[in-house]
Amino acid sequence: MPSKVNDKARRLSRREFIIKLSTAAAVSAVCGAAALVFHSGEPVNRRNNKIYTFKNYRVSDTSPTLPKIAIAHGKDADKMVRAAVEKLGGIGQFIKPADKVLIKPNVGWDRQPELAANTNPDVVAAVVRLCIEARAASVWVTDVSINDPYRSFARSGIEAAVLKAGGIVKFTTGNDFLDTDLKGEILKIWPVSAFFHQVDKVINIPIAKHHSLSKCTLSMKNLYGTLGGQRNRLHQDINVSIADLAVAIRPTLTVMDATRVLRTNGPTGGSISDVAQGDTIIAGTDDVAIDTYALSFLDLKVADVPYIQMAELRGVGISDWKSLNPAEFTV
Amino acid sequence: MKPAKKLITLLNVRRAYSVFFFALFLILLYITDFRHLKGYETPLFLELDPLVAFTAFFTSFTVYKGLVLSLLIIIPTIFLGRFFCSWVCPFGILNQWISHLFNKRRAVDDYRTNAYRDLYRVKYYILAALCVLAIFGALQVGLFDPIALMTRSFTIGIYPAANYIAGGIYIKQPLFIGGLLVSVIFLLIVAGNRFITRFWCRVLCPLGAFMGVLSMASVLRIRRDIDKCTDCQRCLRYCHGGCEPHGQLRYSECHLCMTCVEQCPEGAIHYGLSEEASSVHRPVDVNRRRLIETVVGAVVLFPIMRSAVNEANLPQSGLIRPPGSIEEGDFLRRCIKCGQCMRVCPTNVIQPALLEGGLEGLWTPVLQNRIGYCEYNCVLCGHVCPTGAIMPLTVEKKIGKKPDIKPTKIGTAFYDHGRCLPWSMNVDCIVCEEVCPTSPKAIWFKEEELRLRDGTVRKFKRPIVDTQLCVGCGICENKCPVHDKPAIRVTPIGETRSKTNRMILKG
């Protein structure tokens, strides 16, 4: 008896047969080709991540007669910054028209300006204005904050000050890091805030603060804020890592904020009684000299701070700041 | 020629409301963060929610702050009926849109999917169980309340997912422990619309049931004129509530969606007072026997819940609650697991508890210092909590002010010397001391000379916690380089809110 499920298949025409067969052959060929192309001894195919290096942010053609370090005392942050940079030869020495400028203040903490855990917003604003006057193409301000970045930039007053001065705040998010070769003794390849690879000039604006392990956080230590990754491990060799950073990143210009100085309980502070008035701005191109000068605010000597000596030995600068033809004045 | 359609009809007004309120929900939840929260009433929907106000009233006999806004829903419902569900409720509106997408839109299916089913009674039993538990003092309304459920699901699942795809909502991709569970429940409920139109609203929603009960006294209702009606049943086609407008309307199921009014070809349906030829209505449909069973079940469940360990009767799992949280017993009587605090927290430290605080504490907020830490100067979570489980603090009240205001402690940090680098690995570290936010720092260190394996002698800074100063913020635990199980960990002992979870006599 024939089956009840009795729909009969159609016989293929020659044309249909050839089409079917060639389709099958094509699919097989694609499978085979893919297998050949992707055949590998590695379990995971990684795209080669580009490893970046820092570009040279320095300007070489500064006149040798100009001071390398300028120290301004006074009360008005804007005037002090202007006068100090003027003494170094003016902002035009450092920022050329159409330069992209990145400013790196210390915005590590969710703290008000008076507590001196972050750079004074007036100082940051003054530097932003200078860069805009030098006709920079863009002026970015960034940091890799330790507390919540939004809170840190807002409550430090820096976000508002930068926006008012005409700069742009760049918050570093999780994806904004690029693997960079710092070529240091312990800092080899490390994730670095991508903005440093997108600009022509870098201006470092640290604040002078106490720090229990490294004794002080000044301009070279402020460069910690360029790094992402597990930077809490750097404490295990803090002096070498700071020296490594100082060698790897050479800012175009450093403007140290010592208008307020956090003398105790650093680097977070938290109480007005931890803060002393410094009323000083130190600008220059020699980070070792600037840091050495700033030690006086914290009652420290070069011998107390190993990383300054290390950086000097590795050619970052000269700790004998008096030999650099310093310009010290009051505005 | 067809007469021109009127633009301003009750149906179109309702549609405009639904778009407005759904968008408002998304916007209010979006601005629940540090950068956008500028005194807006971000928990508005939770405060409008009558079920939250009603059940939380029974657990603690207060109507906390903004919860009084629920009167804006309760009183109109008494007069107008259960309008909330299709006009205001963002979850109801979402379910309506989704089920409209899922519908096959063949008339023959619509009549079946929109017919009333006995299954729709279930929501009244859920409501009864939640109310009985609340009267005894256990608040579990957050598990089933649609606003709490939607806020929680969007906070933990949808917004982070949107950020993962497009970015722009958070600065750092948020992570939530057990977040998948919350999201999958939400997606399953939404997928339920595939099988029963507005599955959640018709079958499960205790808030809908509550509104149904409230609408018993309503004078304005959908009315069908039995003289004009030709029993064509077109009113049933797009019915939201499954309330049988073609027969004896079940007013407690009716969302006042107004589609039947517009659909009726005879003009036999209107919304208003009863007229000469208006059909009778059917009361709330519950099986009295099932209702009694549910109530008895809840009555039996309560002492069983109270005999299980939770954080209030035996603090042992180390749950750290957000700063400003009230004492644990009261906390469980107030928290509706809505997740507002998790949304606003800038460091993502506030996480939905799984079972670590007992089943009762499911999805209540706990601090997980491996993910974030409590930002020292931040008081946002207390300001968005709709029920006062977390009280709003001023910064001064949180961090203290010498000499009179003591800081609000949420726990105390402890060293695990065996894992601490300077304590047992002869390695410099004290990151914990660096990040400690108090002044003077609660973490200090002593310098000790140690003879190393090779005979040399070196000094190490070994950190110590000052329990008098430690506020339990957990930044030390979060930033500890001993990453998987930190060498310093915070437990809630010493927390300000508890009189019993204490160790130091003078502290």
Chai-1 contact restraints between the chains, C-beta under 6 A:
chainA,res_idxA,chainB,res_idxB,connection_type,confidence,min_distance_angstrom,max_distance_angstrom,comment,restraint_id
A,D110,B,E375,contact,1.0,0.0,6.0,A-B,restraint_1
A,D110,B,N377,contact,1.0,0.0,6.0,A-B,restraint_2
A,D148,B,P346,contact,1.0,0.0,6.0,A-B,restraint_3
A,D148,B,T347,contact,1.0,0.0,6.0,A-B,restraint_4
A,D148,B,E375,contact,1.0,0.0,6.0,A-B,restraint_5
A,P149,B,I171,contact,1.0,0.0,6.0,A-B,restraint_6
A,Y150,B,F34,contact,1.0,0.0,6.0,A-B,restraint_7
A,Y150,B,R35,contact,1.0,0.0,6.0,A-B,restraint_8
A,R151,B,F34,contact,1.0,0.0,6.0,A-B,restraint_9
A,R151,B,P346,contact,1.0,0.0,6.0,A-B,restraint_10
A,F171,B,I171,contact,1.0,0.0,6.0,A-B,restraint_11
A,T173,B,I171,contact,1.0,0.0,6.0,A-B,restraint_12
A,G174,B,K172,contact,1.0,0.0,6.0,A-B,restraint_13
A,S212,B,E433,contact,1.0,0.0,6.0,A-B,restraint_14
A,L213,B,I430,contact,1.0,0.0,6.0,A-B,restraint_15
A,N232,B,V431,contact,1.0,0.0,6.0,A-B,restraint_16
A,N232,B,K479,contact,1.0,0.0,6.0,A-B,restraint_17
A,N232,B,P481,contact,1.0,0.0,6.0,A-B,restraint_18
A,R233,B,P481,contact,1.0,0.0,6.0,A-B,restraint_19
A,H235,B,C429,contact,1.0,0.0,6.0,A-B,restraint_20
A,H235,B,V431,contact,1.0,0.0,6.0,A-B,restraint_21
A,Q236,B,V427,contact,1.0,0.0,6.0,A-B,restraint_22
A,Q236,B,D428,contact,1.0,0.0,6.0,A-B,restraint_23
A,N265,B,S439,contact,1.0,0.0,6.0,A-B,restraint_24
A,N265,B,P440,contact,1.0,0.0,6.0,A-B,restraint_25
A,N265,B,K441,contact,1.0,0.0,6.0,A-B,restraint_26
A,T268,B,P437,contact,1.0,0.0,6.0,A-B,restraint_27
A,G270,B,S439,contact,1.0,0.0,6.0,A-B,restraint_28
A,S271,B,S439,contact,1.0,0.0,6.0,A-B,restraint_29
A,D274,B,S439,contact,1.0,0.0,6.0,A-B,restraint_30
